[in-house]
């Protein structure tokens, strides 16, 4: 356990497909049936800032079971402890065995700026997975799976960071380049040779 979440052995990652999340985790959870593993904890993702979510902060993606918030429409902002989650993009159907089994959508987090009382868009996002089609008709209760992650920085910031990181690596890493006596590259090819009568090369 790390920060309230399950830590996998070094080198292992929880990387399920959309269909696996719906059929092997969300559907059994909704029926209160046994799960393949306890890798996905129950946590209210609408309670606080994503920085305070449980689990290993170094993991690029973290998954949580949470009761879905009921909204007036699919574009309604969902309030959180430090701001709100706003749906972005379009909802996508998840198909398995030729049938719709789930719906996924992406939400972006806007946090409260305490100094100005305004809301700033952050790089935190999460994908919401819900049951749909035949699966949702047999289940009472609205459990959902949320995949929380932080988007990459913009291209300009990423380039500046990478330059700084390269400078540090140059100082910390061993230089394995092979030295050469020819600092400017290999010598130019010699002109065609000719021999004198004595056989010596001119």
LINQUI-V686384 format. One record per pair of residues at least 24 apart in sequence whose ideal C-beta (glycine too) atoms are under 8 Angstrom apart, sorted by the first residue. I is the first residue (numbers start at 0). J is the second residue. If there is no record, write none. Layout:
i=I j=J
i=I j=J
//
This chain:
i=1 j=54
i=1 j=55
i=2 j=53
i=2 j=54
i=2 j=55
i=2 j=56
i=3 j=40
i=3 j=42
i=3 j=53
i=3 j=54
i=4 j=40
i=4 j=53
i=4 j=54
i=4 j=55
i=4 j=61
i=5 j=37
i=5 j=38
i=5 j=40
i=5 j=54
i=6 j=55
i=7 j=38
i=12 j=58
i=13 j=38
i=13 j=60
i=13 j=62
i=17 j=93
i=17 j=101
i=17 j=103
i=17 j=128
i=18 j=93
i=18 j=94
i=18 j=95
i=18 j=100
i=20 j=62
i=20 j=101
i=20 j=128
i=20 j=144
i=21 j=93
i=21 j=95
i=21 j=100
i=21 j=101
i=21 j=128
i=21 j=130
i=21 j=134
i=22 j=95
i=22 j=100
i=24 j=144
i=25 j=64
i=25 j=101
i=25 j=128
i=25 j=129
i=25 j=130
i=25 j=142
i=25 j=143
i=25 j=144
i=26 j=100
i=26 j=130
i=26 j=134
i=26 j=138
i=28 j=64
i=28 j=142
i=29 j=130
i=29 j=134
i=29 j=138
i=29 j=140
i=29 j=142
i=30 j=137
i=30 j=138
i=38 j=62
i=39 j=63
i=39 j=64
i=39 j=144
i=40 j=64
i=41 j=65
i=44 j=125
i=44 j=145
i=44 j=147
i=45 j=77
i=45 j=78
i=45 j=79
i=45 j=80
i=45 j=84
i=46 j=79
i=46 j=80
i=47 j=79
i=47 j=80
i=47 j=81
i=48 j=79
i=48 j=80
i=48 j=81
i=48 j=82
i=48 j=108
i=48 j=110
i=49 j=108
i=49 j=121
i=49 j=123
i=49 j=125
i=49 j=147
i=49 j=149
i=52 j=147
i=59 j=148
i=59 j=149
i=60 j=146
i=60 j=147
i=60 j=148
i=61 j=146
i=61 j=147
i=61 j=148
i=62 j=144
i=62 j=145
i=62 j=146
i=62 j=147
i=63 j=144
i=63 j=145
i=63 j=147
i=64 j=142
i=64 j=143
i=64 j=144
i=64 j=145
i=65 j=142
i=65 j=143
i=65 j=145
i=66 j=140
i=66 j=141
i=66 j=142
i=66 j=143
i=67 j=127
i=67 j=129
i=67 j=141
i=67 j=142
i=67 j=143
i=69 j=141
i=73 j=104
i=77 j=106
i=79 j=108
i=81 j=110
i=81 j=111
i=82 j=108
i=82 j=109
i=82 j=110
i=82 j=111
i=82 j=118
i=83 j=108
i=83 j=109
i=83 j=118
i=84 j=108
i=84 j=109
i=84 j=125
i=85 j=109
i=87 j=124
i=92 j=131
i=93 j=128
i=93 j=131
i=98 j=132
i=98 j=133
i=99 j=131
i=99 j=132
i=100 j=130
i=100 j=131
i=100 j=132
i=100 j=133
i=100 j=134
i=101 j=128
i=101 j=129
i=101 j=130
i=101 j=131
i=101 j=132
i=101 j=134
i=102 j=128
i=102 j=129
i=102 j=130
i=102 j=131
i=103 j=127
i=103 j=128
i=103 j=129
i=122 j=149
i=122 j=150
i=122 j=151
i=122 j=152
i=123 j=147
i=123 j=148
i=123 j=149
i=123 j=150
i=124 j=148
i=124 j=149
i=124 j=150
//
